[in-house]
């Protein structure tokens, strides 16, 4: 779905760039067409099962390639593989809609953090923190999967979400999916007591892998202090973000 969304964005952008005439204007002058938008694509390699490309910094000459099977590799921008910085293939299935599904990098003045979202062998969602070394490799020497700070039970094998993003507020946004099956039969996406079918928003500042492994809740999350609701929730009613 993410690849399809990117393709559609390009098509829409190109279509919107065509010239139009303002039919409501009383002026007799014609409206000049907008400048055409052009783009080019370059194939840099065959990446089987890739679910995401993540950049640490625009200054790097490489990016991370996230594969559903459970690996994260670094590739140069001209298509040369550098190394594998994470391999959790033994801890996940990588089949169907399960596997390593999300990866995000957060750069702060004092440190750089990485976050992964994957389904474990039990089929449940796991979100974990991993420190990032200065050279861009991941420091998971303490545990191959990093420090787990959130586990969500998944009732079905599909729609496990997996999206991760760092917002301009430096908070972590987590897409959970509605749990699967057809048409969200248990209506979890609209249930604010459930983390499924949501985008969550948390502050991961306290997570450091050496004893402080809990996240905090931003005070302006919409369900803070709402009886029965999970305060991590930022957005509800979603299918499979």
N, C-alpha and C positions, 0 to 999 in steps of 0.2 A: 504494500500500500504506500510506503514512503517513496519508492521509486516512481510509482504512478503519479503521486502528488507533484513531484518535481517536474515530470514531463508535462503535466497539465499546466503548471505554472508558466513554463516556457511558451506553450501554445497560446495561453491567454495573454501573456505579455506581448507577444508578437501581434496578436489580433487587435489589441488595444492601441497599438502604435499606428494603425492605419488612419488616414485622414478622414474627417467627418465634416459635415456641414451643419451649422447651428440653425435648425428649422424654426426656432422660436425668435430669432433675432429680427429686428426691423431694419437692420443695416443692409445696404445693397452690396457691401464689400464681401468677398468670399473669405472663408476661414482657411488659413494656410494649413496644409497637412502637417502633422507632427513628424518629427524625424524618425526614420525607420530604426528599429532596434535589431541589431544583428548579434549573433553568437556563434561560437564554434565548439566542437567537441573533439576530444582526443582520447583514443583508447590507450590505457596505460598498462593493462594486464587483465588476465582472467582471474577473477576473485570469486571462487565458488562459495556460495552461502554468505556473502558479505551482507551485513545488515546496517552498517554505519561507517562513515568516514569522519574522523574527529581531528581537529587541528588544535595543537597546544598553543601555538603562536603563529601569526602571519610571517614572522621572521624565520621560522624553521623551514628547512628545505625538504621536510618530510611530514607525513601525517599518519595517524593511526587507522588501521583497517580492522574493523570488528567483525568477526565471523560467528555465525550462529552455532557452529560446532564447538565453540568454547575457546577460541584463540583471538588474541589481539597482536597484530603485526605492525611494524613500521615500514612504510614504503616512501621512496623519494617521489617528488612531484613529477618526475619524468618516467616513473614506472618501474623502478628497481627496488626489489625487496631488500630491506636492511636486516631485520631480525624479528624474533618473536618475543614480545615483552610480557605476555601472559598466556598460560595454557591451563584452562580448567576443564578440559574435555572429559577428564575422568570424573568430574563432579556434576556433570549435566548430561542431558540426553541429546540435545541438538537435533531433535526430530520433530516433524510437524510444526507446531507453533511454539515449541519449547526450545530452550538452549540459552546461550548468551545473547541477550536481546538489547542491551543498552549500555552505553559508556559515556561518561562526561568528565571533563577536566575543569578544575577551578583554580585559577591563578590568583594568589594573594601576594601582598608585598613580602610576607614572611615565609611562605611555603606554597607548594602546588599540590593539590589533592586530586585523586581520581576516584570515580565511583562506577561500580558495575551493577547491572541488573540481570539476573539469570534465574532459571528454574533449576532447582536441585533434583536429585534422584527420586525424591518423593513427589516431584511435580509442583512444589510450592515455590513462590517467588522469594528470592533473596536479594537484598540490596546491601552492598558492602563498600567499605572505604579502603583505599590503598594509597600510600604515600608515593609521590613521584620524585625521582632523583633529578638532579640538575640536568643530566644528559637526556632526560625524557624516558628512561627506563622506569619500570614500576618496582617499588621496594616492597615486595610481598614475602620477605624472608621469614617473617614470623608465622605466616599462614599463606598457603598458595592462593586462597580466595580472599585474602585481606581480612578486615574486621567487619563482621556482620553486625548491622545495627537495625535491620528491619526484615522480618519474615512474614509473608502473607500466605495463608492457606488458599490453594486454588482448587475449586470444586470440579473443574473439568480440564481437559488437556488443551483446549484452544482458548483464544482471547486472553492471553496472559499479560498483555500490555508489553512493557519493557522500555518505553521511552524515558530517557533521562536528559535533563537540560539544566544549565546554570543560568539563572536570570540576571538581569542588570543589577539586582539587589544582592547578588552573590548567594542567594538561597538555592537549594536543590529542588527541582521540580521532577516528580516521579509519576509516570503514566502506569496505571495498574490494569486496565482492561476490566471487563465486567464479569470475568470468570468463565465465560464460554457457554457452550450449548447453543441451541437456537433461540433467538429472541429474548435472551436474558430471562429465563423462566422464573427465577427467584426474585427478579426486579432489584438486583443489588445496585445497579448504577444509580438509582434514585434513592437508595437507602443510605442516609447519612450516618448510620451506625456501622456501616461496612466501608472498608477501604477500597473495595472493588468498583470498577467503572468510574474512576476518578482521576484527577490530577492532584497529587499531594504536593504540599509546599512546606519544606522544613529548613531549619537552620542547622547545618552540620558542623558548626565551629568547634563544638566540644569534642568531636570524635578525633582521637589521636592514636588509637591502637595500643596505648600503654595504660589502660585503666579507665579512660574517659571515653566510653563508647556509646553514649546516649546523645540523641539529637534534641533540640529544643524547638518550640513552636513559635513562629512569628506572631506577635500580638495582634496584627491586623488580618490574620486569616479569618475568613467569613464565619467559620463555625466554632470559633473560640467562645467558650462559656455558653454554648447552646446545649441544653440538656439532651443527653443521649447521642450526641453527634461526636464524630472523631475530629479533633481539632486540627489534624494534619491536612484535612481536605481543603483544597483551593477551588476545585471545579467538579461538578457532579454531572451524571447523566451521559457518560461517555461510553463508547463501544469498545475500542481497543487502541488507546493512545500509546 
